[in-house]
Amino acid sequence: MGEFFCPKNEFLVFEEGPGMDFTLQWATYCFVHIEYQFEGTLPVYVYQCGGRLVRSAELDFEDNQAFMDLSGLSLGIYVVTRMDAGGKRHFVEKVVRR
């Protein structure tokens, strides 16, 4: 998780503020974007580099694209595959989580 400290009355440039010290926090998200000439739902699989299945989902393809959140995966290299409408598996992309 990322953090940024904001001291009282020293952060804003054009006015006083913030009224107290605070730490801004944000989470890091990782999404995979999948494009495929298809409208509807298809299964998508995520494998660790060693071949172990770590996540699968039924994604809804709208406008020939879908997104899958990979933020819960640990750091490493992953391979994302999808099934086509006929049930054949296809490579989508390699994802490196750092």
mmCIF file of the C-alpha atoms, coordinates in Angstrom:
data_MODEL
# 
_entry.id   MODEL 
# 
loop_
_atom_site.group_PDB 
_atom_site.id 
_atom_site.type_symbol 
_atom_site.label_atom_id 
_atom_site.label_alt_id 
_atom_site.label_comp_id 
_atom_site.label_asym_id 
_atom_site.label_entity_id 
_atom_site.label_seq_id 
_atom_site.pdbx_PDB_ins_code 
_atom_site.Cartn_x 
_atom_site.Cartn_y 
_atom_site.Cartn_z 
_atom_site.occupancy 
_atom_site.B_iso_or_equiv 
_atom_site.pdbx_formal_charge 
_atom_site.auth_seq_id 
_atom_site.auth_comp_id 
_atom_site.auth_asym_id 
_atom_site.auth_atom_id 
_atom_site.pdbx_PDB_model_num 
ATOM 1  C CA . MET A 1 1  ? 0.000   0.000   0.000   1.00 0.00 ? 1  MET A CA 1 
ATOM 2  C CA . GLY A 1 2  ? 1.324   3.440   -0.896  1.00 0.00 ? 2  GLY A CA 1 
ATOM 3  C CA . GLU A 1 3  ? 1.381   6.327   1.590   1.00 0.00 ? 3  GLU A CA 1 
ATOM 4  C CA . PHE A 1 4  ? 1.916   10.090  1.438   1.00 0.00 ? 4  PHE A CA 1 
ATOM 5  C CA . PHE A 1 5  ? 2.075   12.279  4.574   1.00 0.00 ? 5  PHE A CA 1 
ATOM 6  C CA . CYS A 1 6  ? 0.235   15.628  4.477   1.00 0.00 ? 6  CYS A CA 1 
ATOM 7  C CA . PRO A 1 7  ? 1.222   17.972  7.368   1.00 0.00 ? 7  PRO A CA 1 
ATOM 8  C CA . LYS A 1 8  ? -1.308  20.419  8.857   1.00 0.00 ? 8  LYS A CA 1 
ATOM 9  C CA . ASN A 1 9  ? -1.510  23.735  6.929   1.00 0.00 ? 9  ASN A CA 1 
ATOM 10 C CA . GLU A 1 10 ? 1.586   22.958  4.826   1.00 0.00 ? 10 GLU A CA 1 
ATOM 11 C CA . PHE A 1 11 ? 0.239   20.877  1.962   1.00 0.00 ? 11 PHE A CA 1 
ATOM 12 C CA . LEU A 1 12 ? -2.080  23.195  0.010   1.00 0.00 ? 12 LEU A CA 1 
ATOM 13 C CA . VAL A 1 13 ? -0.545  26.028  -2.016  1.00 0.00 ? 13 VAL A CA 1 
ATOM 14 C CA . PHE A 1 14 ? -3.379  28.551  -2.499  1.00 0.00 ? 14 PHE A CA 1 
ATOM 15 C CA . GLU A 1 15 ? -5.175  28.214  0.852   1.00 0.00 ? 15 GLU A CA 1 
ATOM 16 C CA . GLU A 1 16 ? -4.553  26.893  4.349   1.00 0.00 ? 16 GLU A CA 1 
ATOM 17 C CA . GLY A 1 17 ? -5.132  23.213  4.864   1.00 0.00 ? 17 GLY A CA 1 
ATOM 18 C CA . PRO A 1 18 ? -5.553  20.531  5.655   1.00 0.00 ? 18 PRO A CA 1 
ATOM 19 C CA . GLY A 1 19 ? -6.908  21.261  9.149   1.00 0.00 ? 19 GLY A CA 1 
ATOM 20 C CA . MET A 1 20 ? -4.909  18.415  10.703  1.00 0.00 ? 20 MET A CA 1 
ATOM 21 C CA . ASP A 1 21 ? -2.029  16.067  9.842   1.00 0.00 ? 21 ASP A CA 1 
ATOM 22 C CA . PHE A 1 22 ? -3.102  13.011  7.868   1.00 0.00 ? 22 PHE A CA 1 
ATOM 23 C CA . THR A 1 23 ? -1.593  10.242  5.781   1.00 0.00 ? 23 THR A CA 1 
ATOM 24 C CA . LEU A 1 24 ? -3.070  9.583   2.359   1.00 0.00 ? 24 LEU A CA 1 
ATOM 25 C CA . GLN A 1 25 ? -3.058  5.867   1.527   1.00 0.00 ? 25 GLN A CA 1 
ATOM 26 C CA . TRP A 1 26 ? -3.813  4.069   -1.717  1.00 0.00 ? 26 TRP A CA 1 
ATOM 27 C CA . ALA A 1 27 ? -3.805  0.498   -2.875  1.00 0.00 ? 27 ALA A CA 1 
ATOM 28 C CA . THR A 1 28 ? -2.112  -0.722  -6.030  1.00 0.00 ? 28 THR A CA 1 
ATOM 29 C CA . TYR A 1 29 ? -4.362  -2.460  -8.518  1.00 0.00 ? 29 TYR A CA 1 
ATOM 30 C CA . CYS A 1 30 ? -3.408  -4.650  -11.434 1.00 0.00 ? 30 CYS A CA 1 
ATOM 31 C CA . PHE A 1 31 ? -5.860  -5.319  -14.227 1.00 0.00 ? 31 PHE A CA 1 
ATOM 32 C CA . VAL A 1 32 ? -5.526  -7.372  -17.361 1.00 0.00 ? 32 VAL A CA 1 
ATOM 33 C CA . HIS A 1 33 ? -7.315  -6.037  -20.441 1.00 0.00 ? 33 HIS A CA 1 
ATOM 34 C CA . ILE A 1 34 ? -8.546  -8.702  -22.853 1.00 0.00 ? 34 ILE A CA 1 
ATOM 35 C CA . GLU A 1 35 ? -9.694  -7.932  -26.390 1.00 0.00 ? 35 GLU A CA 1 
ATOM 36 C CA . TYR A 1 36 ? -11.601 -10.525 -28.387 1.00 0.00 ? 36 TYR A CA 1 
ATOM 37 C CA . GLN A 1 37 ? -14.160 -10.265 -31.182 1.00 0.00 ? 37 GLN A CA 1 
ATOM 38 C CA . PHE A 1 38 ? -16.981 -11.586 -29.016 1.00 0.00 ? 38 PHE A CA 1 
ATOM 39 C CA . GLU A 1 39 ? -20.002 -10.360 -27.089 1.00 0.00 ? 39 GLU A CA 1 
ATOM 40 C CA . GLY A 1 40 ? -21.075 -12.456 -24.081 1.00 0.00 ? 40 GLY A CA 1 
ATOM 41 C CA . THR A 1 41 ? -19.436 -14.450 -21.289 1.00 0.00 ? 41 THR A CA 1 
ATOM 42 C CA . LEU A 1 42 ? -16.247 -16.521 -21.622 1.00 0.00 ? 42 LEU A CA 1 
ATOM 43 C CA . PRO A 1 43 ? -13.985 -18.241 -19.066 1.00 0.00 ? 43 PRO A CA 1 
ATOM 44 C CA . VAL A 1 44 ? -10.559 -16.696 -18.396 1.00 0.00 ? 44 VAL A CA 1 
ATOM 45 C CA . TYR A 1 45 ? -7.742  -18.452 -16.485 1.00 0.00 ? 45 TYR A CA 1 
ATOM 46 C CA . VAL A 1 46 ? -4.616  -17.125 -14.747 1.00 0.00 ? 46 VAL A CA 1 
ATOM 47 C CA . TYR A 1 47 ? -1.648  -19.466 -14.207 1.00 0.00 ? 47 TYR A CA 1 
ATOM 48 C CA . GLN A 1 48 ? 1.585   -18.989 -12.277 1.00 0.00 ? 48 GLN A CA 1 
ATOM 49 C CA . CYS A 1 49 ? 4.702   -19.316 -14.398 1.00 0.00 ? 49 CYS A CA 1 
ATOM 50 C CA . GLY A 1 50 ? 5.087   -22.938 -13.171 1.00 0.00 ? 50 GLY A CA 1 
ATOM 51 C CA . GLY A 1 51 ? 1.656   -23.852 -14.590 1.00 0.00 ? 51 GLY A CA 1 
ATOM 52 C CA . ARG A 1 52 ? -0.479  -23.802 -11.426 1.00 0.00 ? 52 ARG A CA 1 
ATOM 53 C CA . LEU A 1 53 ? -3.975  -22.311 -11.887 1.00 0.00 ? 53 LEU A CA 1 
ATOM 54 C CA . VAL A 1 54 ? -4.329  -19.407 -9.429  1.00 0.00 ? 54 VAL A CA 1 
ATOM 55 C CA . ARG A 1 55 ? -7.506  -17.704 -10.627 1.00 0.00 ? 55 ARG A CA 1 
ATOM 56 C CA . SER A 1 56 ? -10.381 -18.291 -12.999 1.00 0.00 ? 56 SER A CA 1 
ATOM 57 C CA . ALA A 1 57 ? -13.444 -16.203 -13.812 1.00 0.00 ? 57 ALA A CA 1 
ATOM 58 C CA . GLU A 1 58 ? -16.332 -15.920 -16.220 1.00 0.00 ? 58 GLU A CA 1 
ATOM 59 C CA . LEU A 1 59 ? -15.850 -12.478 -17.796 1.00 0.00 ? 59 LEU A CA 1 
ATOM 60 C CA . ASP A 1 60 ? -18.508 -10.482 -19.600 1.00 0.00 ? 60 ASP A CA 1 
ATOM 61 C CA . PHE A 1 61 ? -17.180 -9.171  -22.910 1.00 0.00 ? 61 PHE A CA 1 
ATOM 62 C CA . GLU A 1 62 ? -18.756 -5.859  -23.900 1.00 0.00 ? 62 GLU A CA 1 
ATOM 63 C CA . ASP A 1 63 ? -17.597 -3.976  -26.995 1.00 0.00 ? 63 ASP A CA 1 
ATOM 64 C CA . ASN A 1 64 ? -15.179 -6.890  -27.653 1.00 0.00 ? 64 ASN A CA 1 
ATOM 65 C CA . GLN A 1 65 ? -13.229 -6.371  -24.414 1.00 0.00 ? 65 GLN A CA 1 
ATOM 66 C CA . ALA A 1 66 ? -13.176 -7.415  -20.758 1.00 0.00 ? 66 ALA A CA 1 
ATOM 67 C CA . PHE A 1 67 ? -11.114 -6.576  -17.672 1.00 0.00 ? 67 PHE A CA 1 
ATOM 68 C CA . MET A 1 68 ? -9.900  -8.862  -14.871 1.00 0.00 ? 68 MET A CA 1 
ATOM 69 C CA . ASP A 1 69 ? -8.612  -7.613  -11.496 1.00 0.00 ? 69 ASP A CA 1 
ATOM 70 C CA . LEU A 1 70 ? -5.320  -9.302  -10.555 1.00 0.00 ? 70 LEU A CA 1 
ATOM 71 C CA . SER A 1 71 ? -4.516  -7.151  -7.515  1.00 0.00 ? 71 SER A CA 1 
ATOM 72 C CA . GLY A 1 72 ? -4.871  -10.041 -5.037  1.00 0.00 ? 72 GLY A CA 1 
ATOM 73 C CA . LEU A 1 73 ? -2.074  -12.070 -6.629  1.00 0.00 ? 73 LEU A CA 1 
ATOM 74 C CA . SER A 1 74 ? 1.380   -12.126 -5.092  1.00 0.00 ? 74 SER A CA 1 
ATOM 75 C CA . LEU A 1 75 ? 4.399   -10.750 -6.950  1.00 0.00 ? 75 LEU A CA 1 
ATOM 76 C CA . GLY A 1 76 ? 5.492   -12.933 -9.857  1.00 0.00 ? 76 GLY A CA 1 
ATOM 77 C CA . ILE A 1 77 ? 4.934   -13.852 -13.490 1.00 0.00 ? 77 ILE A CA 1 
ATOM 78 C CA . TYR A 1 78 ? 1.525   -15.037 -14.661 1.00 0.00 ? 78 TYR A CA 1 
ATOM 79 C CA . VAL A 1 79 ? 0.042   -16.265 -17.916 1.00 0.00 ? 79 VAL A CA 1 
ATOM 80 C CA . VAL A 1 80 ? -3.542  -15.334 -18.792 1.00 0.00 ? 80 VAL A CA 1 
ATOM 81 C CA . THR A 1 81 ? -5.556  -17.537 -21.160 1.00 0.00 ? 81 THR A CA 1 
ATOM 82 C CA . ARG A 1 82 ? -9.141  -17.461 -22.375 1.00 0.00 ? 82 ARG A CA 1 
ATOM 83 C CA . MET A 1 83 ? -11.493 -19.910 -24.016 1.00 0.00 ? 83 MET A CA 1 
ATOM 84 C CA . ASP A 1 84 ? -13.097 -19.075 -27.336 1.00 0.00 ? 84 ASP A CA 1 
ATOM 85 C CA . ALA A 1 85 ? -16.769 -19.742 -28.109 1.00 0.00 ? 85 ALA A CA 1 
ATOM 86 C CA . GLY A 1 86 ? -15.816 -23.215 -29.383 1.00 0.00 ? 86 GLY A CA 1 
ATOM 87 C CA . GLY A 1 87 ? -14.011 -24.203 -26.157 1.00 0.00 ? 87 GLY A CA 1 
ATOM 88 C CA . LYS A 1 88 ? -10.437 -23.844 -27.476 1.00 0.00 ? 88 LYS A CA 1 
ATOM 89 C CA . ARG A 1 89 ? -7.914  -22.240 -25.084 1.00 0.00 ? 89 ARG A CA 1 
ATOM 90 C CA . HIS A 1 90 ? -5.868  -19.230 -26.312 1.00 0.00 ? 90 HIS A CA 1 
ATOM 91 C CA . PHE A 1 91 ? -2.918  -17.322 -24.836 1.00 0.00 ? 91 PHE A CA 1 
ATOM 92 C CA . VAL A 1 92 ? -3.851  -13.728 -23.947 1.00 0.00 ? 92 VAL A CA 1 
ATOM 93 C CA . GLU A 1 93 ? -0.776  -12.197 -22.321 1.00 0.00 ? 93 GLU A CA 1 
ATOM 94 C CA . LYS A 1 94 ? 2.005   -12.507 -19.768 1.00 0.00 ? 94 LYS A CA 1 
ATOM 95 C CA . VAL A 1 95 ? 1.572   -10.362 -16.644 1.00 0.00 ? 95 VAL A CA 1 
ATOM 96 C CA . VAL A 1 96 ? 4.450   -9.410  -14.329 1.00 0.00 ? 96 VAL A CA 1 
ATOM 97 C CA . ARG A 1 97 ? 3.372   -8.284  -10.835 1.00 0.00 ? 97 ARG A CA 1 
ATOM 98 C CA . ARG A 1 98 ? 6.162   -6.200  -9.208  1.00 0.00 ? 98 ARG A CA 1 
# 
